[in-house]
Amino acid sequence: MSTMTTMNRQISTKINKLLQQWPKGTLVVQSWLEQQDIYRQLSDAYCKHGWLERFEPGVYKRAGDDVSWTGALYTLQREMQLKIHVGAQTALELTGFGYHVTMGHRQSPRLFTPSGDTRKIPTWFKRHFINNKMAYVAYNKLFGQSWDFGLQEYSIDNQYSILVSGHERAIMECLYLAPKHISLEYVFNLMQPLKTLRPDMVKMLLTQCTSIKVKRLFLYFAEQQNQPWFDQLDVSEIDLGKGIRQIGAGGRFVAKYRLSIPDLNKHEGYPEDDTAV
């Protein structure tokens, strides 16, 4: 058997193994390929054979494959091990909530990452999936050091899974963005159908949450909506801080939660599309 035939067989064996463990609709980066003993010269050979296509320098996709933002996010989470997840209203919409209050107004996806990790997000991801296409949120440790607390796996077309906020965390992230980036009325409506939140998870998130504004608004909205899980919370065990919090301009004062908030009966509009926070 000639050296060339042996080499071609090795190349074919490796690409077959790679394609078996590589979910469709996602990207691979060269650093991950090298962990599979596929170095740049072999990656170039796969491109020449038509098995791979260069998406960006050092980033590849399957030939002819379409890659969405969720497929690229999978690459950041799984291959590059970055702390980034889908949150706020996007997490609710992905898991079946939120669509009914948007009234056809499609929102830009919201991604969250701890502040400080933003510099690790690769340029190619920002160029293709953030700029003018996606709202991207860096936040100051909303849940303390537990960056992944309250996250869950979400399957995309049974091909791959990404990390998204569970319903309990997602609605709190919406409140974190309100009222500057999402109207309070919008969040109130998003929260209305969340009848099956887990009281234990809600309590743990409220305990971990570093935002007094988020905690007070969350409890006030839950009480106003007569959420079935609200009575299972012991509010006295949750640190709600001191002083009054004014949310937005005008409105009414809620003495129990020391909140000054706008009238939720007024239509405040929807979040702006494509706004990076």
C-alpha angles and dihedrals in degrees: 000000000000123000090243092054091049091049093049090050091051091049091049093048093050095047091049090052091046094051091049093058097035113090115227115251095032136099133236126213125215094243089059092045090055089057084061090050092255107132128190095269090055091045088055090051091052089053091050090050090052097245096112136030126207110245092178132337105301093005124097141184132193112273109272093004123140114221121200128194090267091056091050090047089054088058092052093048102040107028102029095032093223122167100240131123145170111262149162117024093349091062090049093049093048091053096047105273132100101035094100095060097047091068092209093316103132113214127213112251116263119222124186131201131165112266108261092039091075091085089060094060104106121245093237091059092050092047097049104028110024114034108088090340108067140030108234121197129199112188136185103248097291089188099036117243093338096092093165098042111130095013124131140187118263121193119225111208090324088286103099141345131235132194114256134168116267114238093265094054095038095059090048089052088052089054089049089058093046134136099002098052103013125031119244090233090055092052091045089056092046090054096048098083095043094104097143103055112145110249093209092053092045091052093048092048092048089050092051095041114109096195116091089191092057094048095049095045092047094053093043093051092046092052093046091052094046090233109196093228095051095083089058091064122090100215091188089069093058120086106232096173127225136286131028125304117210113204113194125328127315121341132115137313119244104201097192093059097026091236131146106200138164121261106276091206089071116088107246099179130235133290117281116256123244096012115150112211 
